[in-house]
Amino acid sequence: MPHARRTRRRRVRRLGAGCSLLLVALALGGAAVAAAVTRAPRWLPSRQISPGPLSRYTCGGALPAMNARGDAAVSFGCEDKARGTGGSEVVLRPATGRFTAPVSLDAPVADVAIGDGGQVLGVGTRGDAISPAPERVVAVAGSTRTRSFGAPVTIGSPMSSDSDHSPHVAMNGHGDGVVAWVRQNPHGEGILASIRRAGGRFGAPETIPGSSGRDPQVGMDARGDVTVAWLTRAGAVLALDVAVRPAGGRFGAPTTVSRSTQDLAALDLAVSPTGEAVLASLYGDGSIAVVLRGRHGGFGPPHTLAGPSNNYLVPVAAIDARGEAVVAWGRPYKSDVLAAVRRPGHGFGPATILSRPGEPAGEPVLAGGGTGHFTVAWATRTKSGLSYVVARVKSAGKPFGAERRVTRFHGGGEGFAFGVTVDALGDALAVTGADGRVQAADYDPGRRSAR
């Protein structure tokens, strides 16, 4: 019987080993299936993030921001028809969580930014309490961790003769922030900026020496160096000026990086964490040009991406931590969207058409993050008459992927707007304000579980 017992033990051991191997195989097979599922990039179904129902609330004008970790903030405007009130709302989402209920802000928000610690800054303008004519720049700070916002603060001028407008905000990964805007008064106009260190307060506004113009764009790198670009005029010559403020220092005198006798219609500035920058501008003759800055040194000469045209749309720019950059723009007369890509250490390649032939495409939006992750989105209408926000995604070292539908909408309506943003791993967020509501859709690149 001892032999019989040994035999049974061996059989039990073999059976146990077989079960273990089976469990291991099932686990590996399940992991392979899961990996196959998570490796398939896709846009997830969109969902409403604005208050409802539509019979009571009308919302639009969506602005998204996302940091390298995937924390997100979306601002938009809403009107409560039942109460006859309206204002700015913000929803927040931690990287591993869900969007909060909308937070009402006692300040208008025209631009929003977020740091890697979840710090959020929103900026806008509002009229003086006594006279509606003078405008003031106001800012509000919040956090995706506390899921709350503080009271708005005025960072513009207290002088009644001054009018501040056109604010833009930027933050770096550490949570340092900067706001730049235009000030007008009886003595002229200038470009101002205010710095806010992470967790601190906004410093006194600094006037950039010798500055005047419109549409200031601002960026901040990981060290805290600030770059501001704007459009200005000197007689019959229009120029694109840039000023730099090193971390802890002061703004230097502006440098003109582009001149033209044609009108400079618009510009967009993107600054990487390492300090590289790309400036894209639209000239009055319809041509589109870029100016590049490397990690060390100033901006180089303008490079034309698209020659004169009857009708180009405003270009948008993005640049990643390695210096890879994308500029995208639209052509209304051909109803298409184009993009040009710059590999790190090289110039921009030729423009390629991103939109589908035969489907009208509107003005694009663009975002970049991490190393080589870019998303371009635009609104289109299919041949069957359906309207969508669609997007194409680019991963590091690869061309743009196929066009994918993100959000369906009807007429768009007042306050129609949409935007995209990307984190360091390539997860993207697209928001659409249309038909009285705001919807959000996530892009899962397959590197981690979908939200």
Residue pairs with C-beta under 8 A, 6 or more apart in sequence:
38 444
38 446
38 447
38 448
38 449
38 450
39 446
40 446
41 393
41 401
41 443
41 444
41 445
41 446
42 404
42 443
42 444
42 446
42 450
43 391
43 404
43 405
43 406
43 430
43 441
43 442
43 443
43 444
44 441
44 442
44 443
44 444
44 450
44 451
45 441
46 406
46 407
46 408
46 430
46 432
46 439
46 440
46 441
47 439
47 440
47 441
48 437
48 438
48 439
49 74
49 91
49 99
49 102
49 431
49 438
49 439
49 440
50 57
50 59
50 76
50 78
50 89
50 102
50 433
50 437
50 438
51 57
51 59
51 78
51 80
51 89
51 102
52 437
54 435
54 436
54 437
55 81
56 80
56 81
56 82
57 78
57 79
57 80
57 81
57 436
57 437
58 78
58 79
58 81
58 414
58 415
58 436
59 76
59 77
59 78
59 79
59 89
59 415
59 433
59 436
59 437
59 438
60 76
60 77
60 413
60 414
60 415
60 416
60 417
60 433
60 434
60 436
60 438
61 76
61 77
61 415
61 417
61 433
62 74
62 75
62 76
62 417
62 418
62 419
62 431
62 432
62 433
62 438
63 74
63 75
63 76
63 109
63 110
63 111
63 112
63 417
63 419
63 431
64 72
64 73
64 74
64 112
64 419
64 420
64 421
64 429
64 430
64 431
64 440
65 72
65 73
65 74
65 112
65 113
65 114
65 120
65 421
66 72
66 73
66 114
66 369
66 421
66 422
66 423
66 427
66 429
67 114
67 115
67 116
67 118
67 173
67 423
68 116
68 173
68 369
68 370
68 423
68 424
69 95
69 116
69 118
69 423
69 424
70 95
70 96
70 423
70 425
70 427
71 92
71 93
71 94
71 95
71 114
71 116
71 118
71 144
72 92
72 93
72 99
72 114
72 144
72 421
72 429
73 90
73 91
73 92
73 93
73 112
73 114
73 120
73 122
73 142
73 144
74 90
74 91
74 99
74 112
74 429
74 431
74 438
74 440
75 88
75 89
75 90
75 105
75 109
75 112
75 122
76 88
76 89
76 431
76 433
76 438
77 86
77 87
77 88
77 89
77 108
77 415
78 86
78 87
78 88
78 89
78 102
79 85
79 86
80 86
87 104
87 105
87 106
87 108
88 104
88 105
88 107
88 108
88 109
88 122
88 124
89 102
89 103
89 104
89 105
90 102
90 103
90 105
90 109
90 112
90 120
90 122
90 142
90 149
91 99
91 100
91 101
91 102
91 103
92 99
92 100
92 103
92 120
92 142
92 143
92 144
92 147
93 99
93 100
93 144
94 118
94 144
94 145
95 423
96 451
98 451
99 440
100 147
103 142
103 147
103 148
103 149
105 122
105 140
105 149
105 152
106 140
106 151
106 152
107 122
107 124
107 126
107 138
107 139
107 140
107 152
108 124
108 125
108 126
108 138
109 122
109 123
109 124
109 140
110 123
110 124
110 125
110 167
111 122
111 123
111 124
111 167
111 168
111 169
112 120
112 121
112 122
112 123
112 169
113 120
113 121
113 169
113 170
113 171
113 177
114 120
114 121
114 144
114 171
115 171
115 172
115 173
115 174
115 175
115 176
115 177
115 198
116 173
116 174
116 175
117 143
117 145
117 174
117 175
117 198
118 143
118 144
118 145
119 141
119 142
119 143
119 171
119 175
119 177
119 198
119 199
120 141
120 142
120 143
120 144
120 149
121 139
121 140
121 141
121 169
121 171
121 177
121 179
121 196
122 139
122 140
122 141
122 142
122 149
122 169
123 137
123 138
123 139
123 140
123 167
123 168
123 169
123 179
124 137
124 138
124 167
125 135
125 136
125 137
125 138
125 156
125 164
125 165
125 167
125 181
126 135
126 136
126 138
127 133
127 134
127 135
127 136
128 134
128 135
128 136
128 160
131 160
133 163
134 160
134 161
134 162
134 163
135 156
135 163
135 164
135 165
136 154
136 156
136 157
136 164
137 154
137 155
137 156
137 164
137 165
137 167
137 179
137 181
138 152
138 153
138 154
138 155
138 156
139 152
139 153
139 155
139 169
139 179
139 196
139 202
140 149
140 150
140 151
140 152
140 153
141 149
141 150
141 196
142 148
142 149
142 150
153 201
153 202
155 179
155 194
155 202
155 205
156 162
156 164
156 181
156 183
156 205
157 164
157 183
157 205
159 185
161 185
161 186
162 183
162 184
162 185
163 183
163 184
163 185
164 181
164 182
164 183
164 184
164 192
165 181
165 182
165 184
166 181
166 182
166 214
166 215
166 216
167 179
167 180
167 181
168 179
168 180
168 181
168 216
168 217
168 218
169 177
169 178
169 179
169 218
170 177
170 178
170 218
170 219
170 220
170 226
170 271
171 177
171 178
171 220
172 220
172 221
172 222
172 223
172 224
172 273
173 222
173 273
174 198
174 222
174 224
175 198
175 199
176 195
176 196
176 197
176 198
176 220
176 224
177 195
177 196
177 198
177 220
178 193
178 194
178 195
178 196
178 218
178 220
178 226
179 193
179 194
179 196
179 202
179 218
180 191
180 192
180 193
180 216
180 217
180 218
180 228
181 191
181 192
181 193
181 216
182 189
182 190
182 191
182 192
182 213
182 214
182 215
182 216
182 230
183 189
183 190
183 191
183 192
183 207
188 212
189 212
189 213
190 207
190 208
190 211
190 212
191 207
191 208
191 211
191 212
191 213
191 216
191 228
191 230
191 243
192 205
192 206
192 207
192 208
193 205
193 206
193 208
193 218
193 226
193 228
193 245
193 251
194 202
194 203
194 204
194 205
194 206
195 202
195 203
195 206
195 226
195 245
196 202
196 203
206 245
206 250
206 251
208 228
208 243
208 251
208 254
209 243
209 251
209 252
209 253
209 254
210 253
210 254
211 230
211 232
211 241
211 243
211 254
212 232
213 230
213 231
213 232
213 233
213 241
214 230
214 231
214 232
215 230
215 231
215 266
215 267
216 228
216 229
216 230
217 228
217 229
217 230
217 267
217 268
217 269
218 226
218 227
218 228
218 229
218 269
219 226
219 227
219 269
219 270
219 271
219 277
220 226
220 227
220 271
221 227
221 271
221 272
221 273
221 274
221 275
222 273
222 274
222 275
223 247
223 275
224 247
224 248
225 244
225 245
225 246
225 247
225 275
226 244
226 245
226 247
226 251
227 242
227 243
227 244
227 269
227 271
227 277
227 293
228 242
228 243
228 244
228 245
228 251
229 240
229 241
229 242
229 257
229 267
229 269
229 279
230 240
230 241
230 267
231 238
231 239
231 240
231 241
231 264
231 266
231 267
231 281
232 238
232 239
232 240
232 241
233 239
236 261
237 259
237 260
237 261
238 259
238 260
238 261
238 262
238 263
238 264
238 284
239 256
239 258
239 259
239 260
239 264
240 256
240 257
240 258
240 259
240 264
240 267
240 279
240 281
240 291
241 254
241 255
241 256
241 257
242 254
242 255
242 256
242 257
242 279
242 299
243 251
243 252
243 253
243 254
243 255
244 251
244 252
245 251
245 252
255 298
255 299
257 279
257 291
257 299
257 302
258 264
258 279
258 281
258 289
258 291
258 302
260 283
260 284
262 283
262 284
262 285
262 287
263 283
263 284
264 281
264 282
264 283
264 284
265 282
265 283
265 284
265 314
266 281
266 282
266 314
266 315
267 279
267 280
267 281
267 282
268 279
268 280
268 281
268 314
268 315
268 316
268 317
269 277
269 278
269 279
269 317
270 277
270 278
270 317
270 318
270 319
270 325
270 368
271 277
271 319
272 319
272 320
272 321
272 322
272 323
273 321
274 295
274 321
274 323
275 293
275 295
276 292
276 293
276 294
276 295
276 319
276 323
276 325
277 292
277 293
277 299
277 319
278 290
278 291
278 292
278 293
278 317
278 318
278 319
278 325
278 327
278 342
279 290
279 291
279 292
279 299
279 317
280 288
280 289
280 290
280 305
280 315
280 316
280 317
280 327
280 329
281 288
281 289
281 290
281 291
281 302
281 315
282 288
282 312
282 313
282 314
282 315
282 329
283 289
283 308
285 308
285 309
286 306
286 308
286 309
286 310
286 311
286 312
287 304
287 306
287 307
287 308
287 309
287 312
288 304
288 305
288 306
288 312
288 315
288 327
288 329
289 302
289 303
289 304
289 305
290 302
290 303
290 305
290 317
290 327
290 340
290 348
291 299
291 300
291 301
291 302
291 303
292 299
292 300
292 303
292 325
292 342
292 347
293 299
293 300
294 300
294 323
295 323
303 347
303 348
305 315
305 327
305 329
305 340
305 348
305 351
306 312
306 329
306 338
306 351
309 331
309 333
310 333
311 331
311 332
311 333
312 329
312 330
312 331
313 329
313 330
313 331
313 332
313 362
313 363
313 364
314 329
314 363
315 327
315 328
315 329
316 327
316 328
316 329
316 364
316 365
316 366
317 325
317 326
317 327
317 366
318 325
318 326
318 366
318 367
318 368
318 374
319 325
319 326
319 368
320 368
320 369
320 370
320 371
320 372
320 373
320 374
321 370
321 371
322 344
322 371
322 372
323 342
323 344
323 345
324 341
324 342
324 343
324 344
324 368
324 371
324 372
324 396
325 341
325 342
325 348
325 368
326 339
326 340
326 341
326 342
326 366
326 368
326 374
326 376
326 394
327 339
327 340
327 348
327 366
328 337
328 338
328 339
328 340
328 354
328 364
328 366
328 376
329 337
329 338
329 339
329 364
330 336
330 337
330 338
330 361
330 362
330 363
330 364
330 378
331 337
331 338
335 355
335 359
335 360
335 361
336 353
336 354
336 355
336 357
336 361
337 353
337 354
337 355
337 361
337 364
337 376
337 378
338 351
338 352
338 353
338 354
339 351
339 352
339 354
339 364
339 366
339 376
339 400
340 348
340 349
340 350
340 351
340 352
341 348
341 349
341 394
342 348
342 349
343 349
352 400
354 364
354 376
354 392
354 400
354 403
355 361
355 378
355 380
355 403
356 380
356 403
358 383
359 380
359 381
359 382
359 383
360 380
360 381
361 378
361 379
361 380
362 378
362 379
362 380
363 378
363 379
364 376
364 377
364 378
365 376
365 377
365 378
365 418
365 419
365 420
366 374
366 375
366 376
366 377
366 420
367 374
367 375
367 419
367 420
367 421
367 422
367 428
368 374
368 375
368 422
369 421
369 422
369 423
369 424
369 426
370 396
370 422
370 423
370 424
370 425
370 426
371 396
371 424
372 394
372 395
372 396
372 397
372 398
373 393
373 394
373 395
373 396
373 422
373 423
373 424
373 425
373 426
373 428
373 445
374 393
374 394
374 400
374 422
375 391
375 392
375 393
375 394
375 420
375 422
375 428
375 430
375 443
376 391
376 392
376 394
376 400
376 420
377 389
377 390
377 391
377 392
377 406
377 418
377 419
377 420
377 430
378 389
378 390
378 391
379 387
379 388
379 389
379 390
379 412
379 418
380 387
380 388
380 389
380 390
381 387
381 388
382 388
386 408
387 408
387 409
387 410
387 411
387 412
388 405
388 406
388 407
388 408
388 409
389 405
389 406
389 407
389 409
389 418
389 430
389 432
390 403
390 404
390 405
390 406
391 403
391 404
391 406
391 420
391 428
391 430
391 443
392 400
392 401
392 402
392 403
392 404
393 400
393 401
393 404
393 426
393 428
393 443
393 445
394 400
394 401
395 401
395 426
395 445
406 430
406 432
406 441
407 418
407 430
407 432
407 434
407 439
407 441
409 416
409 432
409 434
409 435
410 434
410 435
411 434
411 435
412 434
412 435
413 434
413 435
413 436
415 433
416 433
416 434
417 432
417 433
418 430
418 431
418 432
418 433
418 434
419 430
419 431
420 428
420 429
420 430
420 431
421 428
421 429
422 428
422 429
425 445
425 447
425 448
426 443
426 445
426 447
427 442
427 443
427 444
427 445
427 447
427 448
428 442
428 443
428 445
429 440
429 441
429 442
429 443
430 440
430 441
430 443
431 438
431 439
431 440
431 441
432 438
432 439
432 440
432 441
442 450
442 451
444 450
444 451
